[in-house]
Amino acid sequence: MPVAAVPVRLAPLELRMLMELLRRALADQRGQDLVEYTLLGATVAFAGLLAMSTFGTVINTVYTSWETVTDGLWYPQPPAP
């Protein structure tokens, strides 16, 4: 059964206290650095993800061809008859 909403009326003192709290919260800049570093980290992570998805196949092709060439150098060739 839904509960009916009861309108809340604030006394002038409570309203002033609430406005003062809101003003102080908006003026406080202590968390600004954290937000900026979080945005920077998200941007770097997004750029890395974009680069890996773009260049992933190219990197895989180069690595596979390099591995094939180096495998041939690692194992000795059979002696000539």
Beta strands, then each sheet from edge to edge (+ up, - down):
end
